[in-house]
Amino acid sequence: MSVPISDCRFFLAFADPVAFDALVKDLKFNQVWGAYTQFPCPHDPKHPELTPEQVTDLHARLSAAVKAAPEPKV
């Protein structure tokens, strides 16, 4: 089973360190257990989309943080 992740969490993680850390934790859990569920932003109005440059930056930061994150405890 995976931790469901909504699209808006990526938008929030871009600028909020607490949201970033929570997303890293959930991404690491999903990576370790080999399951992944992502769903569209449920909010109305929707969060704005990140620019291509922001996506590139966030992807690099998330990749490094998930790789360095400790294995989740079960």
Buried (B, 14 or more C-beta within 10 A) or exposed (E): EBBEBBBBBBBBBBEEEEBBEBBBBBBBBBBEEEEBEEEEBEEEEEBEEBEEEBEEEBEEBBEEBBEEBEEBEE
